[in-house]
Amino acid sequence: MKKTYFIYNPVAGKAAIGDRLSDIINEFTKAGYEMTVHPTQESGDAVEAASYACREGFDLIVCAGGDGTLSQCLHGVMNSENKIPIGYVPAGSTNDFARGLGIPKGIMEAVRWIIDGTPMPCDVGSFNGKSFSYTVAFGAFTNVTYETSQQLKNILGHAAYIFNGMMHLTSIRSKRMRIEYNDNVLEDDFIFGMVTNSSSIAGLLSLSDFLLDDGQFEVTLIKKPSNVVQLQKIVRSLLNIKEEIDKDYIKFFRTDKITFTSLSDEPITWTLDGEYGGNDEVNRVTVNKKAVSFIIGPNENSNFSEV
């Protein structure tokens, strides 16, 4: 019998996990899982809960909530000597990392995906010593994910990010950065930058042709536009409206290590997996290849090098 520590965020999304909690426990129990249930109590609680599960010899963590809850569970596992696998039941408003894993959207479908699945090692990012699953970012719209209220997200879902993002259009400002990676150094004014291991980021930008276990993260940088018309084109692209962008303003590459140094007089705020990530002057991102295993369902997932 698999000892499973079930960590769930009772306020994620529309609090749907709480409504299906009995069904979830019953489904896992019928499949031979011994369940211990832990509802998160406050911000950061999932970090300690995941660390506890690793210390106490559980076989599996099942995390139910949004991307922020998953990020905390991942941080707890990464800080532990015994790194046990994670099964993810997405219940947030965007669930970006779940898309990359191919997890079904429905709660019970995701539960069965875990029951029928197998652990697959995934890359894990490190940002100034904090673990993240799918993105760190700065600049335009990056504060939208953690400044959008839970109530608005519960009512509007994904559309809440677009609505709140539109409210920030007039506040977009460029950031002077020095960026070092793969023996390259860039120094320029940027309105947006992100390091990702995901197919989409809060619906604001979509990527393809990436792997979750190749030891490389994708970096996207958007330089300061030369005029208002160019800015409008960039914003339309971020909101997934079909629009061609002058590639002189876009830089895309892959790396396993990158350093961002702020050359701006004002602190540059970062977001980490949709939550506030800090505003340090120097920010280092590294990739830990195949550091933690996630449960992957029986269907083939093209975002792994081996399935």
Secondary structure, DSSP 8 states (H G I E B T S, - for coil): -EEEEEEE-TTSTTTHHHHHHHHHHHHHHHTTEEEEEEE--STTHHHHHHHHHHHTT-SEEEEEE-HHHHHHHHHHHHTSSS---EEEEE-SSS-HHHHHHT--SSHHHHHHHHHH-EEEEEEEEEETTEEESSEEEEETTTTHHHHS-HHHHHHHTTHHHHHHHHTTGGG---EEEEEEETTEEEEEEEEEEEEESSSEETTTEE--S--SSSS-EEEEEEE--SSHHHHHHHHHHHTT------GGGEEEEEESEEEEEE-SSS---EEETTEEEE--SEEEEEEEEEEEEEEE-SS--TTSS--
